[in-house]
Amino acid sequence: MDFSYDNLTVDIWLGDAAQSLSKLAIERSQQSAPQPHIDAWFLDGFAPSCNSTLWADSIFTQMQRLSRPHTTAATYSCAGIVKRGLKEHGFAIKKVKGFGRKREMLTAIMTDTNHIDVTSDNKSCDNESHDAEQITTDSTFNHTAIIGAGVSGLLTAWSLANRGIAVTLLDKTAPLAGASGNPRALLAPKMTPIHHVDEHLHTIGYLYSSRLYRDLNQKATQLNTAPVLEPTGALDLLVKANIGTEQIADYPDEMATTLPHEQAQNISGIKEQDLSENLYLPQSGLVNPQALKTIILTHPLIRFQQLEVSEINETEQQVCIEGSDQNQETVSILADHVVICAAFESHQLDKRIFDCRKIRGQLSWFHPSLEQLINLPKIPLKYSGYCALFNAQTGDDNLNTVTAGKPYLLLGASFIRNDIGTDIRDEEHQISRDKLVAAIPEMESIMPADTSLWQGRAGIRTQTPDYHPIVGQLTNSQRIWTMSAMGAKGYALAPICAEALAGMLLGSFAPLSNAMLARLSPNRTRLQTPLT
Ligand SMILES: Cc1cc2nc3c(=O)[nH]c(=O)nc-3n(C[C@H](O)[C@H](O)[C@H](O)COP(=O)(O)OP(=O)(O)OC[C@H]3O[C@@H](n4cnc5c(N)ncnc54)[C@H](O)[C@@H]3O)c2cc1C
């Protein structure tokens, strides 16, 4: 949960406390990255006599691991087991007057320095304020440059700026010029059986994005701009899903459910097809990239600059980014850190970033007649492709060939490996039409047969061999980071990955587990062998 006006983020870890604490990463990818730690603990378990697990040795061990000298702890419990646990794990304890009606309580302060990595950045230890505040007053973190203003770059800028960091966002063309600039993106998860969700990036990313975009809708209302998320819900026909109806039943209905056949027909407007096998996603919707960009670029700490970056040079003190602007003039920018968010072109900017698979995709759309409109699916549908009706908003025409106020049916998308052309191809309009008709045969008579007048946009997906994005600091670098390889789900993955990257860069905790961060690392084993 983000309370950006108060520069406050709350991460809630659901699960056993000791296990969850053990997932918090303090190991840094590089010695130079700041190490996160806890400033203050509040121990609010029930009395040890009725809830012993919250006062077990495993909890105190984690507290010691995650604390720094001067980390404080407080608890209303003065039980012997609590006092002993804290003392044995490096805390000096003190009994003080209790809060409110409590007669007494314990306060504690970490004094043990033995377990602490002496090479770590402990500048903040003699200061009890919040991480982000410490960091923003430290000149090492004042200014970050981000290369690439697609959804990855925009969300990274948002996460950093909300922590008080000034961001220069660079793009060789314009924000959303790459794969992120479709008229709408479908926000939908890749599902997994529910017992895997706590380590499933797609689920965590989807739930976080869905909340963030809804929050940004409130901002859009204040700014009188188009909503970021059109909360349509979506119906997956389970043509290509990796989950069946039995596993869907394990999910809370507000996240995923199977609708009764008739209700699925009513909600989708599909009349003839058997829809008894379906996955309904109430929190899903259509993201309006242009609206997202508009809001992010209103942040006072984010400045956009057009620059085609050609070189990045890192010194001990800073990083220098060089490139040419719209007038072909050479421009240099100095920053404390740089984050490369240039998708498939990231590798060209720094060879340490894996040279990913490039997969061309074309999205198609057309303006339906009134008769077609009433017979087309009413909510976004997923099958081997996807389709969604949307109404073009003011601003959409800056990016794509649409007319504000008119409805369109969006159809996606083609997948052509090792092709980085972005020309619009009629045969790929046909592919998307064929996918829809194969999934819902009654659409054959409704969809225009002639696709030659359809509009489209082609972009390049960037994919790693293990399908995970690349998020983190580059090997042997102090100041160069990357967030790329969002594959086919950038709008669901970028927000949580950006939060993780901001956490790592600023030395605060990332909202993802140790194991997950290792799976996203630019230096992971799977990325050591080039694609063939
Ligand atoms: C047809 C299609 C349909 C899709 N549909 C969906 C969907 O419905 N839902 C969803 O979640 N995802 C979807 N995706 C995937 C999603 O679009 C991507 O995952 C996402 O856009 C990747 O964002 P990005 O910011 O990493 O890359 P990009 O948006 O490609 O941004 C990279 C930016 O880097 C800039 N750049 C590159 N080199 C330089 C340089 N040297 N100097 C300065 N700037 C540079 C480029 O100009 C570009 O703007 C779709 C993708 C395609 C192709």
The ligand as a Gaussian input file, in Angstrom:
#p B3LYP/6-31G(d) Opt

LIG

0 1
 C        1.267000      -6.314000     -29.487000
 C        1.542000      -6.308000     -28.028000
 C        0.484000      -6.412000     -27.140000
 C        0.717000      -6.397000     -25.768000
 N       -0.339000      -6.470000     -24.916000
 C       -0.127000      -6.395000     -23.582000
 C       -1.211000      -6.397000     -22.680000
 O       -2.375000      -6.439000     -23.083000
 N       -0.935000      -6.345000     -21.349000
 C        0.344000      -6.270000     -20.873000
 O        0.538000      -6.224000     -19.648000
 N        1.384000      -6.264000     -21.713000
 C        1.182000      -6.332000     -23.046000
 N        2.244000      -6.340000     -23.897000
 C        3.587000      -6.329000     -23.342000
 C        3.976000      -4.931000     -22.920000
 O        3.630000      -4.028000     -23.921000
 C        5.477000      -4.893000     -22.635000
 O        5.787000      -5.860000     -21.657000
 C        5.891000      -3.531000     -22.117000
 O        5.437000      -2.528000     -22.971000
 C        7.402000      -3.423000     -21.984000
 O        7.669000      -2.146000     -21.499000
 P        9.129000      -1.558000     -21.462000
 O        9.029000      -0.211000     -20.878000
 O       10.044000      -2.532000     -20.823000
 O        9.573000      -1.476000     -22.998000
 P        9.176000      -0.402000     -24.115000
 O        7.810000       0.081000     -23.964000
 O        9.545000      -1.006000     -25.412000
 O       10.107000       0.840000     -23.794000
 C       11.478000       0.880000     -24.085000
 C       11.806000       2.319000     -24.413000
 O       13.223000       2.460000     -24.489000
 C       13.504000       3.449000     -25.452000
 N       14.911000       3.312000     -25.865000
 C       15.503000       2.240000     -26.439000
 N       16.807000       2.503000     -26.680000
 C       17.042000       3.759000     -26.234000
 C       18.199000       4.598000     -26.219000
 N       19.375000       4.203000     -26.724000
 N       18.088000       5.838000     -25.693000
 C       16.901000       6.274000     -25.183000
 N       15.779000       5.519000     -25.204000
 C       15.846000       4.281000     -25.714000
 C       12.502000       3.147000     -26.564000
 O       12.297000       4.275000     -27.387000
 C       11.262000       2.748000     -25.770000
 O       10.374000       3.835000     -25.602000
 C        2.043000      -6.324000     -25.279000
 C        3.106000      -6.223000     -26.168000
 C        2.873000      -6.201000     -27.533000
 C        4.033000      -6.054000     -28.474000

